Amino acid sequence: MSAKTISIVIITAIIIIFLMLNTEAVEFNFIFGKADVSKLVIVGVCTFIGFIVGYWSAKPKTTVSSYDQNNGPQGNPADRKNDLSDEDRDYIS
């Protein structure tokens, strides 16, 4: 197993143990009232929301290349050399 898989298993086990140790009901203040809710539910929902927000903020951004397919850096180097000025050709040579 890779280190990433082992770390995910360990973190998941720690979270599950923590949730199972906190099952008693506590008074939770909502915006419009109060309710007795299990700590298990509160911590579980907050952990889930944290994972979702972390994934959303860490996912790779898609980028749009500004290069045209025909005129980009992948084009033929001989074509780009023809576009140089005489001064640039003298400098390179």
N, C-alpha and C positions, 0 to 999 in steps of 0.2 A: 504494500500500500504506500501511496505517496504521503508526504508530510502534510499536504493540504487536506487529504482525506482523514488522516489521523487527527488533525487539529479540529476539523468539523465535528467528528464523532465526540471528541473530548468536550468541546464547547456545548454541543447538544446535550450530553449527559449532565454537565454541570447545570444547565438551565432547567432540565427536567427535575433534577434533585432539588434545586432551589424552589421550583414551583410546588413540588409535593410537600415540602416542609412548611409552606405558607398557605394552608387551606382554610384557616379560620375566617369567619366573616367579620368585616369591619364596616363602619359607617362611612359611606362615600357621598360627598357633596356634589351633586350635579348642578347644572345651572338653574333648573326649575324645582329642585327638591333634594331630598336625601333618601338614600336606600342602603340597606345592608347587603353588601356584595362580598363575595369571597376574594381574598387576596390573590388566589390562584387565577381568577378571571382577570383581575386588574393587571397583574404583572404579565400574564400571558398575552393580553391584548397589547400592552405597551411594548413588549418584546417583539411581537409580530409587526407592529407599526414601525418600530425601529429598524427591523430588517428590510422592510419595504422601502422606507426612506433612504436607507444606506445603499440599497441596490439601485434605486432611482438616481441618486446623486453620483454614484460611482460608475454607472454604465458608460461605455465609450460613446462619444459624440460622433455623429456622422458629419463628414466634411465634404464639401463640394470642391472639386479641383477647378482652379481658374485657368488651367491650361487647355487649349484647344487640342483635339486629337492630332491634327495635322501640323500644327505649329508649336507644339509643346517641346519639352526637353528631350522627348523620346524620338524626335524627328531625325532626319539624316544630317550628320555633322557637316557634310559637304555643302548642303543647302544653307546652313547657318553661316558658313565661312564666306559665302558669296554675299551675304548681307552686311559684311563688315566694311567700314570705311577704309580708305587707303592708309590713314594714320594708324588705325587699329591693326591692320595687316603688317605694317612696318614694326609695330611694337611687339607683336607676337613672334615675328620671324627672327 
